[in-house]
Amino acid sequence: MIIRRTEGVLVQGITGKQGTFWSERMRDYGTRIVGGVNPKRAGETHLGLPIWACAKDAAKDTQVDVAVMFIPPMGVKDAALDAIDAGIKKIVCLTEHVPVHDTMYILSAAKERGTRMIGPNTAGVVTAGECFVGFMPAFNPRVFQKGHVGVVSRSGSLGTLLCLNLVQAGLGISSFVGIGGDPIIGTTTKDALMSLDEDPDTRAVALVGEIGGAMEEEAAEYARTMKKPIAAFIAGAASPPGKKMGHAGAIVMGDKGSYAGKKAALEAAGVTVCATPNDVALALKAKLG
């Protein structure tokens, strides 16, 4: 999912501490924030922006293309369904610890209404030099400079490190897509690869994966069809089997979701799998000349 400067962004939970801080950062960077949602403060303004009681009211008054959630876990389901019912076609769910059954319900409703969701537990998305939605440090030029490498990451911190390495290597970022680390998410690694493959600003792709699940293996099947060079780092090479490591999805059962299995699948698809994020940057620099 790639978000453009022209798209209107509604912030659900804009009046909270994090919602306020990151709404200011997003707007300063170029994101077109149209307002926010807080049922208790409907009709007021915050940061000079209108506050609505719900997303459906906001959509009646202005064009809303994206909803981003600064919402506690138990409120995510209602907020997401509100955005879906409002006809908003892109949702960025930053919240972690969302109950799995709530996530499943939301994703089913989103699919039925043609809404794309990224997350839960995502750090957000960045279109370098244009806009960002979430809490990635897009405004830091050491981490994000405009370029032509698309980044897909299950981890926000490792994705940030990889972007830093790419800039240090003399490469820039076209788009960053943080898909989130939960076991069930709206946008998969394969979905993100497809978006970057179709993006004319992206000439190469850097991938950060993790042990657990089968997203990297499924993405490898699509990567096989891509002409753009791809390099990847898979976190968790030294993790013991059967142990949950970090993200909720990073658990290996037997051979399923193992580092070796993901590495083999990606390499068979022509992806360069590297030992460190910095090696990914160097590999792509060599491939791009």
RAFENKA-V771046 format. One line per field, one symbol per residue. ss: DSSP state (2 for helix, 1 for strand, 0 for the rest). phi: phi as a letter, one per 40 degrees, with the letter a starting at -180 (. if undefined). burial: 1 if it has 24 or more other ideal C-beta (glycine too) atoms within 12 Angstrom, else 0. Layout:
ss = ???
phi = ???
burial = ???
This chain:
ss = 0000000111110000222222222222200111111022200011001111002222222000011110002222222222222000011110000002222222222222200111000001111000111100000000000111111110022222222222220000111111000000000022222222220000011111110000222222222000001111111000000001000000101001002222222222000111002222222222220
phi = .bbbdcccbbbcgcccdcccdcccccccchcccciabadcbdgcbafgbcbbcacccccccacbbbbbbbbcdcccdcccccccccgccbbbbccbgcdcccdcccccccccbgbcbbhcgbchbbbdgbaabhbcccccccbbbcabbcbbacbccccccccdcccccgbbbcabbcchbccbbcbcdcdcdcccccccccbabbbbbacggbccccccccddcccccbbbbbchcbcccgbcbgccccbbbgccgcdccccccccccgcccbcadcccccccccccg
burial = 1111101111111111011101101110111111111110000001101111011111100001111111111011111111111101111111110100011001101100001111111111111111111111111000111111111111111111111111101011111111111111111111111111101011111111111111111111011001011111111100000000101111110000111111101100101111001101111110110
